[in-house]
Amino acid sequence: MANRDVHDDFDLSQADEEDAYSGVARGDSEDEGEDLMENMEADYRPMDGLDRYEREGLDEDFVDDVTEEERLDARASAERELARRDALEA
């Protein structure tokens, strides 16, 4: 056995495993698999059951035509109220 090749100890299953990782065994390429860009518009198709909000919890009194100053005042008021609540809970 003095003429033994060091490569004889290389397990064939190990070679198959290495080929599978590199894509050689199956002939894989980057072109195979699911194309995420193909039919992507299907992800945005209308779905009535998911496209409508429940009425509960919606602020029906929201006014879209407020000034920036009014919007900032409302935010500051809400932040003061939250800070007061947090102080009471602490």
Biopython code that builds the backbone (N, CA, C, O; Angstrom):
import numpy as np
from Bio.PDB.StructureBuilder import StructureBuilder

atoms = [
    (1, "MET", "N", (0.809, -1.178, 0.000)),
    (1, "MET", "CA", (0.000, 0.000, 0.000)),
    (1, "MET", "C", (0.859, 1.251, 0.000)),
    (1, "MET", "O", (0.353, 2.339, 0.277)),
    (2, "ALA", "N", (2.109, 1.130, -0.295)),
    (2, "ALA", "CA", (3.002, 2.280, -0.316)),
    (2, "ALA", "C", (2.665, 3.214, -1.466)),
    (2, "ALA", "O", (2.972, 4.404, -1.407)),
    (3, "ASN", "N", (2.032, 2.686, -2.520)),
    (3, "ASN", "CA", (1.700, 3.499, -3.687)),
    (3, "ASN", "C", (0.303, 4.141, -3.588)),
    (3, "ASN", "O", (-0.265, 4.568, -4.593)),
    (4, "ARG", "N", (-0.209, 4.198, -2.427)),
    (4, "ARG", "CA", (-1.556, 4.734, -2.235)),
    (4, "ARG", "C", (-1.600, 6.231, -2.525)),
    (4, "ARG", "O", (-0.727, 6.985, -2.094)),
    (5, "ASP", "N", (-2.600, 6.638, -3.243)),
    (5, "ASP", "CA", (-2.797, 8.056, -3.556)),
    (5, "ASP", "C", (-3.552, 8.714, -2.393)),
    (5, "ASP", "O", (-4.521, 8.148, -1.887)),
    (6, "VAL", "N", (-3.124, 9.872, -1.981)),
    (6, "VAL", "CA", (-3.784, 10.543, -0.864)),
    (6, "VAL", "C", (-5.235, 10.882, -1.184)),
    (6, "VAL", "O", (-6.044, 11.064, -0.274)),
    (7, "HIS", "N", (-5.563, 10.967, -2.440)),
    (7, "HIS", "CA", (-6.929, 11.280, -2.852)),
    (7, "HIS", "C", (-7.869, 10.088, -2.714)),
    (7, "HIS", "O", (-9.087, 10.249, -2.789)),
    (8, "ASP", "N", (-7.304, 8.871, -2.510)),
    (8, "ASP", "CA", (-8.144, 7.686, -2.347)),
    (8, "ASP", "C", (-8.992, 7.785, -1.083)),
    (8, "ASP", "O", (-10.070, 7.194, -1.013)),
    (9, "ASP", "N", (-8.519, 8.520, -0.092)),
    (9, "ASP", "CA", (-9.251, 8.649, 1.158)),
    (9, "ASP", "C", (-10.400, 9.656, 1.063)),
    (9, "ASP", "O", (-11.221, 9.756, 1.974)),
    (10, "PHE", "N", (-10.450, 10.392, -0.031)),
    (10, "PHE", "CA", (-11.496, 11.393, -0.214)),
    (10, "PHE", "C", (-12.825, 10.687, -0.416)),
    (10, "PHE", "O", (-12.998, 9.951, -1.387)),
    (11, "ASP", "N", (-13.744, 10.902, 0.476)),
    (11, "ASP", "CA", (-15.046, 10.240, 0.447)),
    (11, "ASP", "C", (-15.876, 10.812, -0.703)),
    (11, "ASP", "O", (-15.996, 12.029, -0.844)),
    (12, "LEU", "N", (-16.448, 9.928, -1.521)),
    (12, "LEU", "CA", (-17.248, 10.352, -2.663)),
    (12, "LEU", "C", (-18.473, 11.140, -2.206)),
    (12, "LEU", "O", (-18.875, 12.096, -2.870)),
    (13, "SER", "N", (-19.066, 10.751, -1.088)),
    (13, "SER", "CA", (-20.234, 11.489, -0.612)),
    (13, "SER", "C", (-19.853, 12.915, -0.222)),
    (13, "SER", "O", (-20.663, 13.835, -0.337)),
    (14, "GLN", "N", (-18.618, 13.092, 0.239)),
    (14, "GLN", "CA", (-18.152, 14.431, 0.567)),
    (14, "GLN", "C", (-18.035, 15.257, -0.711)),
    (14, "GLN", "O", (-18.367, 16.442, -0.715)),
    (15, "ALA", "N", (-17.568, 14.644, -1.787)),
    (15, "ALA", "CA", (-17.468, 15.339, -3.065)),
    (15, "ALA", "C", (-18.852, 15.726, -3.564)),
    (15, "ALA", "O", (-19.043, 16.830, -4.075)),
    (16, "ASP", "N", (-19.822, 14.824, -3.420)),
    (16, "ASP", "CA", (-21.191, 15.125, -3.831)),
    (16, "ASP", "C", (-21.752, 16.292, -3.023)),
    (16, "ASP", "O", (-22.436, 17.164, -3.559)),
    (17, "GLU", "N", (-21.454, 16.293, -1.739)),
    (17, "GLU", "CA", (-21.938, 17.361, -0.867)),
    (17, "GLU", "C", (-21.342, 18.700, -1.273)),
    (17, "GLU", "O", (-22.046, 19.709, -1.316)),
    (18, "GLU", "N", (-20.052, 18.712, -1.571)),
    (18, "GLU", "CA", (-19.405, 19.948, -1.989)),
    (18, "GLU", "C", (-19.976, 20.438, -3.309)),
    (18, "GLU", "O", (-20.167, 21.639, -3.494)),
    (19, "ASP", "N", (-20.251, 19.516, -4.232)),
    (19, "ASP", "CA", (-20.838, 19.900, -5.509)),
    (19, "ASP", "C", (-22.239, 20.470, -5.314)),
    (19, "ASP", "O", (-22.627, 21.412, -6.005)),
    (20, "ALA", "N", (-22.985, 19.915, -4.392)),
    (20, "ALA", "CA", (-24.339, 20.400, -4.139)),
    (20, "ALA", "C", (-24.298, 21.843, -3.642)),
    (20, "ALA", "O", (-25.140, 22.658, -4.021)),
    (21, "TYR", "N", (-23.316, 22.157, -2.794)),
    (21, "TYR", "CA", (-23.206, 23.524, -2.299)),
    (21, "TYR", "C", (-22.786, 24.484, -3.397)),
    (21, "TYR", "O", (-23.202, 25.642, -3.398)),
    (22, "SER", "N", (-21.985, 24.029, -4.312)),
    (22, "SER", "CA", (-21.526, 24.923, -5.368)),
    (22, "SER", "C", (-22.481, 24.949, -6.548)),
    (22, "SER", "O", (-22.312, 25.770, -7.449)),
    (23, "GLY", "N", (-23.481, 24.072, -6.571)),
    (23, "GLY", "CA", (-24.437, 24.048, -7.660)),
    (23, "GLY", "C", (-24.008, 23.176, -8.819)),
    (23, "GLY", "O", (-24.744, 23.065, -9.799)),
    (24, "VAL", "N", (-22.845, 22.553, -8.741)),
    (24, "VAL", "CA", (-22.329, 21.743, -9.838)),
    (24, "VAL", "C", (-23.122, 20.457, -9.998)),
    (24, "VAL", "O", (-23.408, 20.052, -11.125)),
    (25, "ALA", "N", (-23.484, 19.805, -8.897)),
    (25, "ALA", "CA", (-24.143, 18.499, -8.963)),
    (25, "ALA", "C", (-25.483, 18.574, -9.669)),
    (25, "ALA", "O", (-25.835, 17.666, -10.422)),
    (26, "ARG", "N", (-26.245, 19.654, -9.438)),
    (26, "ARG", "CA", (-27.572, 19.740, -10.032)),
    (26, "ARG", "C", (-27.587, 20.627, -11.257)),
    (26, "ARG", "O", (-28.620, 20.747, -11.917)),
    (27, "GLY", "N", (-26.486, 21.239, -11.571)),
    (27, "GLY", "CA", (-26.463, 22.137, -12.711)),
    (27, "GLY", "C", (-27.233, 23.427, -12.436)),
    (27, "GLY", "O", (-27.746, 24.060, -13.360)),
    (28, "ASP", "N", (-27.311, 23.812, -11.165)),
    (28, "ASP", "CA", (-28.045, 25.018, -10.800)),
    (28, "ASP", "C", (-27.372, 26.250, -11.380)),
    (28, "ASP", "O", (-26.162, 26.277, -11.604)),
    (29, "SER", "N", (-28.164, 27.239, -11.609)),
    (29, "SER", "CA", (-27.639, 28.533, -12.002)),
    (29, "SER", "C", (-28.488, 29.600, -11.338)),
    (29, "SER", "O", (-29.505, 29.299, -10.714)),
    (30, "GLU", "N", (-28.075, 30.825, -11.474)),
    (30, "GLU", "CA", (-28.832, 31.913, -10.865)),
    (30, "GLU", "C", (-30.177, 32.110, -11.539)),
    (30, "GLU", "O", (-31.059, 32.762, -10.980)),
    (31, "ASP", "N", (-30.350, 31.555, -12.735)),
    (31, "ASP", "CA", (-31.594, 31.727, -13.469)),
    (31, "ASP", "C", (-32.710, 30.845, -12.937)),
    (31, "ASP", "O", (-33.878, 31.091, -13.237)),
    (32, "GLU", "N", (-32.383, 29.832, -12.161)),
    (32, "GLU", "CA", (-33.406, 28.934, -11.654)),
    (32, "GLU", "C", (-33.986, 29.475, -10.362)),
    (32, "GLU", "O", (-33.361, 30.286, -9.680)),
    (33, "GLY", "N", (-35.180, 29.024, -10.032)),
    (33, "GLY", "CA", (-35.850, 29.465, -8.818)),
    (33, "GLY", "C", (-36.955, 30.444, -9.154)),
    (33, "GLY", "O", (-37.232, 30.718, -10.322)),
    (34, "GLU", "N", (-37.574, 30.961, -8.126)),
    (34, "GLU", "CA", (-38.705, 31.864, -8.303)),
    (34, "GLU", "C", (-38.218, 33.258, -8.665)),
    (34, "GLU", "O", (-37.358, 33.820, -7.987)),
    (35, "ASP", "N", (-38.766, 33.806, -9.728)),
    (35, "ASP", "CA", (-38.448, 35.171, -10.126)),
    (35, "ASP", "C", (-39.360, 36.112, -9.350)),
    (35, "ASP", "O", (-40.561, 36.174, -9.612)),
    (36, "LEU", "N", (-38.799, 36.833, -8.410)),
    (36, "LEU", "CA", (-39.597, 37.686, -7.539)),
    (36, "LEU", "C", (-40.186, 38.885, -8.271)),
    (36, "LEU", "O", (-41.188, 39.444, -7.824)),
    (37, "MET", "N", (-39.594, 39.283, -9.367)),
    (37, "MET", "CA", (-40.106, 40.425, -10.114)),
    (37, "MET", "C", (-41.254, 40.027, -11.039)),
    (37, "MET", "O", (-42.095, 40.854, -11.391)),
    (38, "GLU", "N", (-41.277, 38.763, -11.426)),
    (38, "GLU", "CA", (-42.335, 38.278, -12.307)),
    (38, "GLU", "C", (-43.642, 38.214, -11.523)),
    (38, "GLU", "O", (-43.686, 37.651, -10.429)),
    (39, "ASN", "N", (-44.669, 38.771, -12.062)),
    (39, "ASN", "CA", (-46.005, 38.784, -11.456)),
    (39, "ASN", "C", (-46.053, 39.518, -10.124)),
    (39, "ASN", "O", (-46.915, 39.228, -9.294)),
    (40, "MET", "N", (-45.149, 40.459, -9.905)),
    (40, "MET", "CA", (-45.169, 41.174, -8.629)),
    (40, "MET", "C", (-46.416, 42.024, -8.476)),
    (40, "MET", "O", (-46.820, 42.337, -7.356)),
    (41, "GLU", "N", (-47.034, 42.405, -9.596)),
    (41, "GLU", "CA", (-48.259, 43.192, -9.490)),
    (41, "GLU", "C", (-49.384, 42.399, -8.826)),
    (41, "GLU", "O", (-50.339, 42.986, -8.317)),
    (42, "ALA", "N", (-49.276, 41.070, -8.829)),
    (42, "ALA", "CA", (-50.278, 40.240, -8.152)),
    (42, "ALA", "C", (-50.255, 40.478, -6.645)),
    (42, "ALA", "O", (-51.265, 40.274, -5.971)),
    (43, "ASP", "N", (-49.113, 40.907, -6.113)),
    (43, "ASP", "CA", (-49.028, 41.206, -4.682)),
    (43, "ASP", "C", (-49.850, 42.437, -4.313)),
    (43, "ASP", "O", (-50.195, 42.635, -3.148)),
    (44, "TYR", "N", (-50.161, 43.260, -5.310)),
    (44, "TYR", "CA", (-50.873, 44.509, -5.062)),
    (44, "TYR", "C", (-52.292, 44.492, -5.619)),
    (44, "TYR", "O", (-52.915, 45.543, -5.763)),
    (45, "ARG", "N", (-52.800, 43.313, -5.930)),
    (45, "ARG", "CA", (-54.163, 43.210, -6.462)),
    (45, "ARG", "C", (-55.161, 43.574, -5.366)),
    (45, "ARG", "O", (-54.895, 43.355, -4.184)),
    (46, "PRO", "N", (-56.304, 44.126, -5.755)),
    (46, "PRO", "CA", (-57.319, 44.481, -4.752)),
    (46, "PRO", "C", (-57.822, 43.245, -4.009)),
    (46, "PRO", "O", (-58.086, 42.206, -4.614)),
    (47, "MET", "N", (-57.949, 43.374, -2.704)),
    (47, "MET", "CA", (-58.485, 42.304, -1.861)),
    (47, "MET", "C", (-59.460, 42.965, -0.893)),
    (47, "MET", "O", (-59.055, 43.512, 0.132)),
    (48, "ASP", "N", (-60.750, 42.911, -1.227)),
    (48, "ASP", "CA", (-61.762, 43.630, -0.455)),
    (48, "ASP", "C", (-61.695, 43.344, 1.034)),
    (48, "ASP", "O", (-61.861, 44.260, 1.841)),
    (49, "GLY", "N", (-61.459, 42.109, 1.416)),
    (49, "GLY", "CA", (-61.425, 41.763, 2.829)),
    (49, "GLY", "C", (-60.275, 42.398, 3.585)),
    (49, "GLY", "O", (-60.361, 42.593, 4.798)),
    (50, "LEU", "N", (-59.205, 42.720, 2.887)),
    (50, "LEU", "CA", (-58.031, 43.303, 3.536)),
    (50, "LEU", "C", (-57.869, 44.793, 3.253)),
    (50, "LEU", "O", (-57.108, 45.480, 3.934)),
    (51, "ASP", "N", (-58.588, 45.291, 2.243)),
    (51, "ASP", "CA", (-58.410, 46.675, 1.822)),
    (51, "ASP", "C", (-59.336, 47.656, 2.531)),
    (51, "ASP", "O", (-59.299, 48.853, 2.245)),
    (52, "ARG", "N", (-60.149, 47.178, 3.432)),
    (52, "ARG", "CA", (-61.098, 48.055, 4.120)),
    (52, "ARG", "C", (-60.825, 48.050, 5.614)),
    (52, "ARG", "O", (-60.593, 47.006, 6.224)),
    (53, "TYR", "N", (-60.859, 49.233, 6.178)),
    (53, "TYR", "CA", (-60.652, 49.370, 7.619)),
    (53, "TYR", "C", (-61.963, 49.155, 8.358)),
    (53, "TYR", "O", (-63.041, 49.424, 7.827)),
    (54, "GLU", "N", (-61.861, 48.676, 9.566)),
    (54, "GLU", "CA", (-63.038, 48.587, 10.424)),
    (54, "GLU", "C", (-63.393, 49.994, 10.874)),
    (54, "GLU", "O", (-62.510, 50.844, 10.994)),
    (55, "ARG", "N", (-64.643, 50.250, 11.120)),
    (55, "ARG", "CA", (-65.082, 51.573, 11.564)),
    (55, "ARG", "C", (-64.639, 51.841, 13.003)),
    (55, "ARG", "O", (-64.393, 52.989, 13.376)),
    (56, "GLU", "N", (-64.539, 50.799, 13.798)),
    (56, "GLU", "CA", (-64.174, 50.960, 15.203)),
    (56, "GLU", "C", (-62.744, 51.486, 15.325)),
    (56, "GLU", "O", (-61.809, 50.950, 14.729)),
    (57, "GLY", "N", (-62.606, 52.543, 16.109)),
    (57, "GLY", "CA", (-61.280, 53.084, 16.362)),
    (57, "GLY", "C", (-60.844, 54.158, 15.385)),
    (57, "GLY", "O", (-59.778, 54.748, 15.565)),
    (58, "LEU", "N", (-61.641, 54.433, 14.345)),
    (58, "LEU", "CA", (-61.274, 55.480, 13.398)),
    (58, "LEU", "C", (-61.672, 56.843, 13.937)),
    (58, "LEU", "O", (-62.728, 56.987, 14.553)),
    (59, "ASP", "N", (-60.846, 57.828, 13.711)),
    (59, "ASP", "CA", (-61.148, 59.189, 14.134)),
    (59, "ASP", "C", (-61.940, 59.860, 13.022)),
    (59, "ASP", "O", (-61.367, 60.339, 12.043)),
    (60, "GLU", "N", (-63.238, 59.892, 13.174)),
    (60, "GLU", "CA", (-64.109, 60.489, 12.166)),
    (60, "GLU", "C", (-64.058, 62.010, 12.202)),
    (60, "GLU", "O", (-64.503, 62.666, 11.260)),
    (61, "ASP", "N", (-63.521, 62.579, 13.280)),
    (61, "ASP", "CA", (-63.497, 64.026, 13.441)),
    (61, "ASP", "C", (-62.227, 64.663, 12.881)),
    (61, "ASP", "O", (-62.018, 65.865, 13.042)),
    (62, "PHE", "N", (-61.391, 63.884, 12.236)),
    (62, "PHE", "CA", (-60.134, 64.408, 11.706)),
    (62, "PHE", "C", (-60.423, 65.471, 10.648)),
    (62, "PHE", "O", (-61.225, 65.255, 9.740)),
    (63, "VAL", "N", (-59.768, 66.604, 10.775)),
    (63, "VAL", "CA", (-59.947, 67.689, 9.822)),
    (63, "VAL", "C", (-58.642, 67.836, 9.054)),
    (63, "VAL", "O", (-57.578, 68.026, 9.644)),
    (64, "ASP", "N", (-58.737, 67.747, 7.742)),
    (64, "ASP", "CA", (-57.536, 67.776, 6.915)),
    (64, "ASP", "C", (-57.094, 69.196, 6.585)),
    (64, "ASP", "O", (-55.964, 69.402, 6.142)),
    (65, "ASP", "N", (-57.962, 70.171, 6.791)),
    (65, "ASP", "CA", (-57.617, 71.525, 6.377)),
    (65, "ASP", "C", (-57.218, 72.414, 7.555)),
    (65, "ASP", "O", (-57.634, 73.570, 7.635)),
    (66, "VAL", "N", (-56.418, 71.875, 8.459)),
    (66, "VAL", "CA", (-55.913, 72.666, 9.582)),
    (66, "VAL", "C", (-54.573, 73.273, 9.194)),
    (66, "VAL", "O", (-53.875, 72.767, 8.316)),
    (67, "THR", "N", (-54.233, 74.351, 9.854)),
    (67, "THR", "CA", (-52.954, 74.994, 9.569)),
    (67, "THR", "C", (-51.829, 74.223, 10.255)),
    (67, "THR", "O", (-52.066, 73.386, 11.126)),
    (68, "GLU", "N", (-50.636, 74.517, 9.854)),
    (68, "GLU", "CA", (-49.462, 73.876, 10.461)),
    (68, "GLU", "C", (-49.372, 74.234, 11.946)),
    (68, "GLU", "O", (-49.012, 73.397, 12.774)),
    (69, "GLU", "N", (-49.701, 75.478, 12.272)),
    (69, "GLU", "CA", (-49.665, 75.909, 13.673)),
    (69, "GLU", "C", (-50.684, 75.127, 14.507)),
    (69, "GLU", "O", (-50.382, 74.707, 15.624)),
    (70, "GLU", "N", (-51.879, 74.933, 13.969)),
    (70, "GLU", "CA", (-52.903, 74.162, 14.685)),
    (70, "GLU", "C", (-52.469, 72.707, 14.864)),
    (70, "GLU", "O", (-52.704, 72.093, 15.905)),
    (71, "ARG", "N", (-51.842, 72.187, 13.841)),
    (71, "ARG", "CA", (-51.361, 70.802, 13.903)),
    (71, "ARG", "C", (-50.281, 70.652, 14.981)),
    (71, "ARG", "O", (-50.285, 69.683, 15.740)),
    (72, "LEU", "N", (-49.353, 71.622, 15.043)),
    (72, "LEU", "CA", (-48.289, 71.587, 16.054)),
    (72, "LEU", "C", (-48.859, 71.772, 17.459)),
    (72, "LEU", "O", (-48.405, 71.129, 18.405)),
    (73, "ASP", "N", (-49.850, 72.650, 17.594)),
    (73, "ASP", "CA", (-50.492, 72.847, 18.903)),
    (73, "ASP", "C", (-51.178, 71.567, 19.365)),
    (73, "ASP", "O", (-51.081, 71.198, 20.535)),
    (74, "ALA", "N", (-51.869, 70.891, 18.454)),
    (74, "ALA", "CA", (-52.556, 69.644, 18.801)),
    (74, "ALA", "C", (-51.548, 68.580, 19.214)),
    (74, "ALA", "O", (-51.783, 67.822, 20.154)),
    (75, "ARG", "N", (-50.430, 68.531, 18.509)),
    (75, "ARG", "CA", (-49.400, 67.545, 18.858)),
    (75, "ARG", "C", (-48.800, 67.846, 20.230)),
    (75, "ARG", "O", (-48.620, 66.944, 21.048)),
    (76, "ALA", "N", (-48.494, 69.113, 20.472)),
    (76, "ALA", "CA", (-47.919, 69.494, 21.766)),
    (76, "ALA", "C", (-48.892, 69.178, 22.894)),
    (76, "ALA", "O", (-48.482, 68.721, 23.961)),
    (77, "SER", "N", (-50.169, 69.417, 22.662)),
    (77, "SER", "CA", (-51.187, 69.110, 23.669)),
    (77, "SER", "C", (-51.236, 67.610, 23.948)),
    (77, "SER", "O", (-51.309, 67.186, 25.102)),
    (78, "ALA", "N", (-51.197, 66.819, 22.889)),
    (78, "ALA", "CA", (-51.218, 65.358, 23.055)),
    (78, "ALA", "C", (-49.976, 64.879, 23.796)),
    (78, "ALA", "O", (-50.065, 63.994, 24.648)),
    (79, "GLU", "N", (-48.817, 65.456, 23.479)),
    (79, "GLU", "CA", (-47.585, 65.055, 24.160)),
    (79, "GLU", "C", (-47.609, 65.438, 25.637)),
    (79, "GLU", "O", (-47.110, 64.691, 26.478)),
    (80, "ARG", "N", (-48.191, 66.607, 25.960)),
    (80, "ARG", "CA", (-48.325, 66.994, 27.368)),
    (80, "ARG", "C", (-49.235, 66.015, 28.107)),
    (80, "ARG", "O", (-48.937, 65.615, 29.232)),
    (81, "GLU", "N", (-50.327, 65.634, 27.482)),
    (81, "GLU", "CA", (-51.262, 64.689, 28.095)),
    (81, "GLU", "C", (-50.592, 63.333, 28.319)),
    (81, "GLU", "O", (-50.784, 62.715, 29.366)),
    (82, "LEU", "N", (-49.809, 62.868, 27.344)),
    (82, "LEU", "CA", (-49.094, 61.594, 27.497)),
    (82, "LEU", "C", (-48.051, 61.676, 28.609)),
    (82, "LEU", "O", (-47.888, 60.734, 29.384)),
    (83, "ALA", "N", (-47.350, 62.802, 28.685)),
    (83, "ALA", "CA", (-46.341, 62.973, 29.739)),
    (83, "ALA", "C", (-47.010, 62.983, 31.112)),
    (83, "ALA", "O", (-46.487, 62.402, 32.063)),
    (84, "ARG", "N", (-48.168, 63.643, 31.217)),
    (84, "ARG", "CA", (-48.904, 63.674, 32.482)),
    (84, "ARG", "C", (-49.344, 62.268, 32.870)),
    (84, "ARG", "O", (-49.217, 61.871, 34.028)),
    (85, "ARG", "N", (-49.859, 61.518, 31.905)),
    (85, "ARG", "CA", (-50.299, 60.146, 32.173)),
    (85, "ARG", "C", (-49.126, 59.274, 32.610)),
    (85, "ARG", "O", (-49.241, 58.496, 33.556)),
    (86, "ASP", "N", (-47.991, 59.411, 31.908)),
    (86, "ASP", "CA", (-46.803, 58.623, 32.260)),
    (86, "ASP", "C", (-46.317, 58.949, 33.670)),
    (86, "ASP", "O", (-45.876, 58.061, 34.399)),
    (87, "ALA", "N", (-46.401, 60.232, 34.054)),
    (87, "ALA", "CA", (-45.963, 60.635, 35.393)),
    (87, "ALA", "C", (-46.873, 60.031, 36.460)),
    (87, "ALA", "O", (-46.404, 59.645, 37.531)),
    (88, "LEU", "N", (-48.163, 59.948, 36.174)),
    (88, "LEU", "CA", (-49.104, 59.355, 37.130)),
    (88, "LEU", "C", (-48.895, 57.850, 37.274)),
    (88, "LEU", "O", (-49.082, 57.293, 38.356)),
    (89, "GLU", "N", (-48.505, 57.196, 36.178)),
    (89, "GLU", "CA", (-48.315, 55.739, 36.193)),
    (89, "GLU", "C", (-46.988, 55.335, 36.818)),
    (89, "GLU", "O", (-46.829, 54.195, 37.255)),
    (90, "ALA", "N", (-46.039, 56.258, 36.861)),
    (90, "ALA", "CA", (-44.700, 55.921, 37.374)),
    (90, "ALA", "C", (-44.643, 55.826, 38.861)),
    (90, "ALA", "O", (-43.582, 55.551, 39.421)),
]
sb = StructureBuilder()
sb.init_structure("model")
sb.init_model(0)
sb.init_chain("A")
sb.init_seg("    ")
for serial, (resi, resn, name, xyz) in enumerate(atoms, 1):
    if name == "N":
        sb.init_residue(resn, " ", resi, " ")
    sb.init_atom(name, np.array(xyz, "f"), 0.0, 1.0, " ", f" {name:<3s}", serial, name[0])
structure = sb.get_structure()
